[in-house]
Every structure is written in C-alpha cells, then in structure tokens.
Amino acid sequence: MHTSQLPPGPPLQHVTLTPTVDLGSAAERKATDAALAAKATDPADGDEKVLARWLPRDGDGGGVEVVHSHQLRSIAWHARGDYFSAVAPNGATQAVVVHQLSRHASQNPFRKNRGRITCTAFHPAKPFFLVATQNNVRVYNLAKQTLAKKLLAGGGVITSLAVHPSGDHVIAGTEDKRCLWYGLGVRIGSLRAGI
C-alpha cells in the first residue's frame, strides 16, 4: 500500500498515470500497458454525477489522465495496484473517490461523510478500507459493506495514515506532532516527536 500526500503548491485536480518502461518484469509491464490502454471514457460535460473523467494521454509515453471535479489532497494505492483512492476534503459527499485502473471506473464508496476526511489507506491483505477524519480512523469492511472498527485519535487533527505491510498495525500522524499507533483495533501508544 502506498499513500502519498500531494506536494505543496497549486491544488491538483488531475492524476496522470503513465507507463514506466524500465520497472518490473516483462509480464508486469505488459499488464500495466493493458490497464492503461483500456478504453477511457469522457462523459458529457453537463453530467453532474460524474466523479472523475478518464482521458487518454497522447504523447509523453501515453497513459491516462484522471480529472477530478474537486481539488485533491492525497492519493492512496492498493497493494495489488489496480485500485487507488483520491481524497478531496472540500468535495462534500465526493470527498473520497475510489478508482479501478483496469476498468477506468470511478466510484464513491460513501453517500454521507462522518466528518472532514483527511486521508485514506487500503489494508494490504484484507478487504478493509481505512478512512481518516480529523478526529478518528474508520475501518470499513468492503466485502460486507459495514463499519468494522472505529479508532479514536484522542488528540490533534489526523493528517497522515499508514498501514504496515502485514496489516496488523496502523499509524496515524497528527498536526500536534503525535504518532498514534494502533494494533488490532486498540491504540497501543502515542508518541510525540520533539523538534
């Protein structure tokens, strides 16, 4: 699972995905090319229900560009690489959009947000999707489509989120320089970074 905060600067609404020639095995490169070459659609401009537009990129190595209707704050990739989520805190009910690369499809997993969403993460092995709001981390079971756990922050606003590759530990960073460590749904400890 890879999570990245977008760099400071002008807000972004576009995610550009291009194939990298020198990375991975021949089979992985072929799978990447096939996923990026899937038919991209450009829905009508007047459609308000559009979560994101998938546009083909010509030149610069090809690929696809995903255009969002709101400014993005962070992006998180699933460990298998076919799914990624984009967080737009000002997007109201479209604050989280989950994309499937192989189908060039976008979906909104939530009809209603429970607080201002700051970042997301995918569990590496189980069908869990973690959503951090300013005050807590909610763990959703995607297979059952239910809330599995709610991890309370008990401190400042959560700004970052990471899941250990084993899936047993979750770490959340806060604005007040704390690092919250959760294990199996129970917060193990809180660390404060000194500067």
C-alpha positions as CSV (number, residue, x, y, z in Angstrom):
1,M,0.0,0.0,0.0
2,H,1.4,3.3,-1.0
3,T,0.0,6.6,0.3
4,S,1.2,10.0,-0.8
5,Q,0.4,13.5,0.3
6,L,0.4,15.8,-2.7
7,P,3.3,18.3,-2.7
8,P,2.7,21.9,-1.6
9,G,1.8,24.3,-4.3
10,P,-1.2,24.9,-6.5
11,P,-4.0,22.4,-5.8
12,L,-4.3,19.5,-8.2
13,Q,-7.4,18.0,-9.8
14,H,-5.6,15.8,-12.3
15,V,-3.9,12.4,-11.7
16,T,-1.7,11.4,-14.6
17,L,-0.7,7.7,-14.9
18,T,2.0,6.8,-17.5
19,P,3.8,3.5,-18.1
20,T,7.4,3.2,-16.8
21,V,9.5,1.3,-19.3
22,D,12.3,0.1,-17.1
23,L,10.4,-1.1,-14.0
24,G,9.1,-4.6,-13.3
25,S,9.2,-7.8,-15.2
26,A,8.0,-8.1,-18.8
27,A,4.7,-9.6,-17.6
28,E,4.2,-6.7,-15.2
29,R,4.9,-4.1,-17.9
30,K,2.5,-5.9,-20.3
31,A,-0.2,-5.8,-17.6
32,T,0.4,-2.2,-16.9
33,D,0.3,-1.3,-20.6
34,A,-3.0,-3.2,-21.0
35,A,-4.6,-1.4,-18.0
36,L,-3.6,2.0,-19.2
37,A,-4.7,1.2,-22.7
38,A,-8.2,0.2,-21.7
39,K,-10.9,2.4,-23.2
40,A,-11.1,5.7,-21.4
41,T,-14.4,7.5,-21.4
42,D,-15.2,11.2,-21.4
43,P,-18.7,11.7,-20.1
44,A,-20.8,14.6,-21.2
45,D,-19.7,17.9,-19.6
46,G,-23.2,18.6,-18.3
47,D,-23.4,15.4,-16.2
48,E,-23.2,16.5,-12.5
49,K,-23.0,12.8,-11.3
50,V,-19.5,12.3,-12.9
51,L,-17.0,11.6,-10.2
52,A,-13.9,11.7,-12.5
53,R,-13.1,11.7,-16.2
54,W,-10.7,9.2,-17.7
55,L,-8.9,10.8,-20.6
56,P,-6.3,9.2,-22.9
57,R,-2.9,10.9,-23.0
58,D,-1.3,11.3,-26.3
59,G,2.5,11.8,-26.5
60,D,4.8,11.7,-23.4
61,G,4.6,7.9,-23.2
62,G,0.9,7.6,-23.4
63,G,-1.1,6.6,-20.4
64,V,-4.3,8.1,-18.9
65,E,-5.3,11.2,-17.1
66,V,-8.0,11.2,-14.4
67,V,-9.6,14.6,-13.9
68,H,-11.5,15.2,-10.7
69,S,-14.1,17.8,-10.0
70,H,-12.6,18.8,-6.7
71,Q,-9.0,19.7,-5.5
72,L,-7.1,16.6,-4.3
73,R,-5.2,16.4,-1.0
74,S,-3.9,12.8,-1.1
75,I,-3.8,9.6,-3.1
76,A,-3.5,6.0,-1.8
77,W,-2.8,2.9,-3.8
78,H,-3.9,-0.6,-3.0
79,A,-1.0,-3.1,-2.7
80,R,-2.1,-5.0,-5.8
81,G,-2.0,-1.8,-7.9
82,D,-5.4,-2.0,-9.6
83,Y,-7.2,0.4,-7.2
84,F,-6.4,3.8,-5.8
85,S,-8.3,6.4,-3.8
86,A,-8.2,10.1,-4.1
87,V,-9.2,12.4,-1.2
88,A,-10.7,15.9,-1.8
89,P,-11.6,17.2,1.6
90,N,-13.7,20.0,0.1
91,G,-15.7,17.5,-2.0
92,A,-18.6,17.1,0.5
93,T,-20.1,13.7,-0.5
94,Q,-17.4,13.2,-3.1
95,A,-14.5,13.6,-0.6
96,V,-13.4,10.1,-1.4
97,V,-13.3,8.6,-4.8
98,V,-12.0,5.1,-5.4
99,H,-10.7,4.3,-8.9
100,Q,-10.2,0.9,-10.6
101,L,-7.4,1.3,-13.1
102,S,-8.2,-1.8,-15.2
103,R,-11.8,-0.8,-15.9
104,H,-11.2,3.0,-15.9
105,A,-14.0,3.2,-13.5
106,S,-14.6,5.6,-10.5
107,Q,-17.0,5.1,-7.6
108,N,-18.0,7.0,-4.5
109,P,-18.0,4.5,-1.6
110,F,-19.9,6.8,0.8
111,R,-23.2,8.6,0.5
112,K,-22.6,10.5,3.7
113,N,-19.3,11.5,5.3
114,R,-18.8,11.3,9.0
115,G,-16.6,14.3,9.5
116,R,-14.0,16.0,7.3
117,I,-11.9,13.3,5.6
118,T,-8.2,13.9,5.5
119,C,-6.6,10.7,4.1
120,T,-7.3,7.1,3.3
121,A,-5.4,3.8,3.1
122,F,-6.1,0.2,1.9
123,H,-5.4,-2.9,4.0
124,P,-2.7,-4.9,2.2
125,A,-4.4,-8.3,2.6
126,K,-8.0,-8.0,3.8
127,P,-10.9,-6.2,2.1
128,F,-10.6,-3.2,4.5
129,F,-10.6,0.5,3.6
130,L,-9.3,2.9,6.2
131,V,-10.7,6.5,6.2
132,A,-9.2,9.1,8.5
133,T,-11.2,12.1,9.5
134,Q,-9.9,14.9,11.7
135,N,-10.8,13.0,14.9
136,N,-10.8,9.3,14.1
137,V,-9.9,6.5,11.8
138,R,-12.8,4.4,10.5
139,V,-12.1,0.9,9.2
140,Y,-14.7,-0.3,6.7
141,N,-15.1,-3.9,5.6
142,L,-15.6,-3.7,1.8
143,A,-16.8,-7.3,1.4
144,K,-19.7,-6.8,4.0
145,Q,-20.0,-3.0,3.3
146,T,-20.1,-2.3,7.0
147,L,-18.1,-0.3,9.5
148,A,-15.7,-2.8,11.1
149,K,-13.8,-0.6,13.6
150,K,-13.5,3.0,14.8
151,L,-10.1,4.0,16.1
152,L,-10.2,7.2,18.2
153,A,-7.4,9.8,17.8
154,G,-7.8,11.5,21.2
155,G,-5.6,14.3,20.1
156,G,-5.0,16.7,17.3
157,V,-6.2,16.6,13.7
158,I,-5.1,13.5,11.8
159,T,-3.0,14.4,8.8
160,S,-1.5,11.1,7.6
161,L,-2.2,7.4,7.7
162,A,-0.2,4.3,7.0
163,V,-0.8,0.5,7.3
164,H,2.1,-1.9,8.0
165,P,2.5,-4.4,5.1
166,S,1.4,-7.2,7.5
167,G,-1.8,-5.3,8.1
168,D,-1.5,-5.8,11.9
169,H,-0.6,-2.2,12.7
170,V,-1.9,1.3,11.7
171,I,0.0,4.5,12.3
172,A,-1.7,7.9,12.1
173,G,0.2,11.2,12.3
174,T,-1.4,14.4,13.8
175,E,-0.9,18.1,13.4
176,D,0.3,18.3,17.1
177,K,3.3,16.1,16.2
178,R,1.9,12.9,17.6
179,C,2.2,9.5,16.1
180,L,-0.7,7.2,17.0
181,W,-0.1,3.5,16.8
182,Y,-3.0,1.1,16.6
183,G,-2.9,-2.7,16.7
184,L,-5.9,-4.9,16.1
185,G,-8.3,-2.0,16.7
186,V,-6.8,-0.9,20.0
187,R,-4.4,2.1,20.2
188,I,-1.1,0.7,21.5
189,G,0.6,4.0,22.2
190,S,1.1,7.6,21.4
191,L,4.5,9.2,20.6
192,R,5.3,12.8,20.5
193,A,8.1,14.0,18.1
194,G,10.3,16.6,19.6
195,I,11.6,19.4,17.3
